[in-house]
Amino acid sequence: MHNNSEPLLDLWLNDVVAALAEAREARQEITEANSLDKNPDLSPMQRADLLPTNAEKRLYLSSCWLEALCTAEARVLGWIYLKMYGKPFSPKQ
């Protein structure tokens, strides 16, 4: 493990949290701009099909994927941080 100290794990987690925030923001902007949340039962793939351009579809789906991936990674790394250092991770603002 290359992030074998608290400061390095802290940096890694902050990077993951920042990537998560950027992906979430991009997904939300596209969702709001195209009213994709009208039908909450649609999957991300179905919502992407409603977008007018391939570029928007790629950005939307990439943002959805990154948001899910970063959420899972942050949860696992946060749990590891807690177990290793006896305190919950607190992201830098």
C-alpha positions in Angstrom: 0.0 0.0 0.0 1.6 3.3 -1.1 -0.6 5.4 1.2 0.7 3.8 4.3 0.6 6.9 6.6 -2.3 9.0 7.9 -1.3 12.1 5.9 -1.1 10.1 2.6 -4.4 8.3 3.2 -5.9 11.7 4.1 -4.7 13.1 0.8 -6.0 10.1 -1.1 -9.4 10.4 0.5 -9.6 14.1 -0.1 -8.9 13.5 -3.8 -11.6 10.9 -4.0 -14.1 13.2 -2.2 -13.2 16.1 -4.7 -13.7 13.8 -7.7 -17.0 12.7 -6.2 -18.1 16.3 -5.8 -17.2 17.2 -9.4 -18.9 14.1 -10.8 -22.1 14.8 -8.8 -22.1 18.4 -9.8 -21.7 17.6 -13.5 -24.5 14.9 -13.3 -26.8 17.3 -11.5 -26.2 20.1 -14.0 -27.1 17.9 -16.9 -30.1 16.4 -15.1 -31.5 19.8 -14.3 -30.7 21.4 -17.7 -32.5 18.5 -19.5 -35.3 17.8 -16.9 -34.1 14.2 -16.6 -35.5 13.8 -13.1 -39.2 13.9 -14.3 -39.3 10.2 -14.2 -37.3 8.8 -11.2 -37.9 5.2 -12.4 -35.6 5.6 -15.4 -32.1 4.1 -15.3 -29.1 6.3 -16.1 -28.9 4.6 -19.5 -32.5 5.5 -20.2 -32.0 9.0 -19.0 -28.9 9.3 -21.3 -31.0 8.3 -24.2 -33.1 11.5 -23.6 -30.1 13.8 -24.1 -29.7 15.5 -27.5 -26.0 15.0 -28.2 -23.6 12.1 -27.9 -21.2 14.4 -26.0 -23.8 15.1 -23.3 -24.6 11.4 -23.1 -21.0 10.5 -22.6 -20.5 13.2 -20.0 -23.7 12.2 -18.2 -22.9 8.5 -18.1 -19.3 9.1 -17.1 -20.4 11.4 -14.3 -22.9 8.7 -13.1 -20.2 6.1 -13.2 -17.6 8.2 -11.5 -20.1 9.2 -8.8 -20.9 5.6 -8.0 -17.3 4.5 -8.1 -16.0 7.4 -5.9 -18.8 6.9 -3.4 -17.9 3.3 -3.0 -14.2 4.0 -2.8 -14.7 6.8 -0.2 -16.8 4.5 1.9 -14.2 1.7 1.9 -11.3 4.1 2.4 -13.2 5.9 5.2 -13.8 2.6 6.9 -10.1 1.7 6.6 -9.2 5.2 7.9 -11.4 4.7 10.9 -10.0 1.2 11.7 -6.3 2.3 11.2 -6.5 5.7 13.1 -9.4 5.3 15.4 -11.2 8.3 14.2 -13.5 9.1 11.3 -12.1 10.8 8.2 -12.9 14.5 8.0 -12.6 16.0 4.4 -10.7 19.2 4.0 -12.8 22.1 2.8 
